[in-house]
Amino acid sequence: MSLLKKHRIHSEDAFETQTITEAVFRPAEILRFHDTGLFDINGDITSIQDMTLWHMSTQSGYRTRYGCSLQHQIEIHFIETGTFKFTASEDEIEAGAGTAVLLKDTRRVEIVARPGSSKLAFLVPFEQVAPHLHRGYGSVGRGLGAFQSHIGPDTPGIEIIQRIASHLLQGFDPAEASSQDHAASALIHDALIMMFVSLWPKSDAKADEGSALPRHLERAIDWLDRHADQDVSVEQLARRSGASIRTLQNSFRHHLSTTPNAYILQTRLSRVHDELLNGSGDETIEGIASRWGFRHMGYFAARYRALYGESPSDTRRERRGGE
C-alpha cells in the first residue's frame, strides 16, 4: 500500500510558514520578499512513496533557502504565474510563467518568488529515477546529464507531466481514500516518473557543448559500465578518470545528483535487475547478485527493494508471469 499524506498551508506570517513547512515537508528558511512589508503563502503538499508534490502561490512574494545533503534527489518546478529565481549548485535560473525548471543538485537551493507568483513542483529521490535512466540511456549518468535544466513554454510533452503531477497532488483525499485509491495513487506515482524520464527535453551535446558531461566524468562512467562486476573503489575510479577524488566527487554531485559510491551501487543493482527480467532464469538470485559484487544477501535485498519497490524474487516472478 502506498503512503499518501496531504497538508495545507495558509499563512500571513513567515515564521509560521517555516514552522509548518518544517513539520510536514523539510527544514527550510523562509523569508519575506522585502525585509519589511506583507507576507503570504498559500499551498498544498502531498507525499507519496517518498515523492513530495506541492503547489504554492503568493501575492507578497517570498524567499526561501533549503538543502538536502543526506539524500540524493531532484526537483521539477512548473511556473504558472509570475517569476521565480532559482540558485542551485552552480546554476542560476530566472524562470517565468509557462516555463519549467529541473534542479539536479538540491544540496543547497535558494528560491526567490516575486509578488504574484505561483508554481507546481515535485521532488523525487534519485534512486526512483535511476532505473528508468539506465534502461533508457544505458547509463544513469548520461541520462541525467542530458536533461535540460530550464525549458520554455509550449515544450511538447511537458503539459502531460504537469497534469499528472497536478492530479496526484489534488486527486486523492487520504482521510477518505480506499485501498483502491492508494493503489491508483501508486500507479500514477510510477507513471509520473516514467513520463518525466521519457518526455523531459534532452540537450543536444553537439549543439550545446555546455550540456556535455566533463571528460573525466565520462571516462569514469565508461570504465565503471565495463567493470561494474569488479571490486571498485572511489580511489580507483578517480585514477581511471584522470581526476582527483574531490574533483570526481564534486562532478558526480553537480552533474548527476549522486555520489560515486551511490552510482556504483545503482549500476550493480540495475545489472541484477536486468538479468532477473531478461536472463535465462537458470541461475539463482544469490548467484546473480554475487557476480555483480554483492556478498551479503540481506544488504543486497534491502537496497534492491529500496530502488525498485519490490524484492528480487518478485522481479523474477514478474518475468515468469510474462512468459
Summary of the structure (lengths in Angstrom):
residues: 323
radius of gyration: 20.8
end to end distance: 26.6
largest distance: 69.3
contacts: 1018
relative contact order: 0.11
helix: 46%
strand: 24%
